[in-house]
Amino acid sequence: MVLFSVLIRLISFFTSIKANVFSTGKKLAGSIISEKLAACVNIVPGIESVYWWEGKVQSDAEELLIIKTREALLEPLTEHVKANHEYDIPEVIALPINGGNQKYLEWLKNSTREN
């Protein structure tokens, strides 16, 4: 069993950045957990990203979602994010979990759906 931590950035172009980013991130996190695509989602507020988009440098306030799931769920999780995220190309990056508290890792496995 291979476990993954998936990172997703949420960017808001709205005037009330914190409220809009927070509600988007919380809604997406809730749907991911409800669908049992992950065992846990951490929402990290206060991220600022500088990136190249549409021919120029952009800078936006962001929220980072750290999602703990299994390798077998990476594809359905990515599809769920693409279907429920407001951006054309949402960032989904998977990093393997190489070890940790065995009881936590078992809880992670048991808290997610089969596929």
C-alpha angles and dihedrals in degrees: 000000000000118000125203139198109213122202122207126178121211117201125191125203093183125114094241093053101172096049094044096044091045094050092047093048094044092048093049092045091050093051092048091053093042090054089048090235088135139014096223140010121197115202112209112192129195101049118150117199130192113197145152114258133157094355100311145069113272130192124194142164111248146183120222120216115204107197124192113208145131127274091244089062097049095095097046089043091052091049090049091052092047091050095047104035121092096224129087092229111025115192113247115170124173124208121185120242103226098188146328144139102350093213090053092049090050090049089051091052093046093047096059131072122257097249 
